């Protein structure tokens, strides 16, 4: 577990969670009032990274992508073996739910809101979200997926947990329905933008620069680059970012961090 959760990375999902909490509590957002960020919000955000870490530990296994490198170092199963890695990843799922519930209690959330936050976390990571997307990803190996199938796969595999990160933060902040809906639409858009940017990086950067291997193309998976080409894929990513920023505006959410994060997902270099 320690190897899986302390391997570095962008920490994008916890950052989104905290940013959503802040966006739902600052002046100018319906129902919000400005206040400092309690430590428990960061504890809540850790639950998202616990789920993300488990997903990478399992994703790298020989029965999945059979990856040797993750973030520039040997993957967990290469260090500790497959059986230990499977168990360590699995135990992070209930641990993350307990982490979310405890953090919500520490924030003084109503019990129903704590359960709603944990439910959003688990639904985003379960069969209707990330795990379902991973299943579609494995089914798609060696097949040419069409645009709709590729979008569905990545809305689940990548986008669902990114969206859940925002929903968890919003629920814990007591956000209005309008704000929660805006953050959900924002998350769905940046989820696709993030995956398209990943495909572009896989096609244009080296394994050394990215700190991981193999790429999806090497695994004979459909990608946005293989389907649309580099230029059109990049244009689609930018369009999704514009859609994300539009969702914030329509919901009345004034959040420079979320605006910057939307740009970051397509401008990053790894």
Secondary structure, DSSP 8 states (H G I E B T S, - for coil): -HHHHSS----HHHHHHHHHHHHTTSTTSTT-------HHHHHHHHHHHHHHHHHHHHHTSTTTT--SEETTEE-HHHHH-HHHHHHHHHHHHHHHHHHHHHHHHHTT--HHHHHHHHHHHHHHHSTTTHHHHHHHHHHTTTS---HHHHHHHHIIIIIHHHHHHHHHHHHHHT--HHHHHHHHHHHHHHHHHHHHHHHHHHHHS-HHHHT-B--TTTTT---HHHHH-HHHHHHHHHHHHHHHHHHHHHTT---HHHHHHHHHHHH---
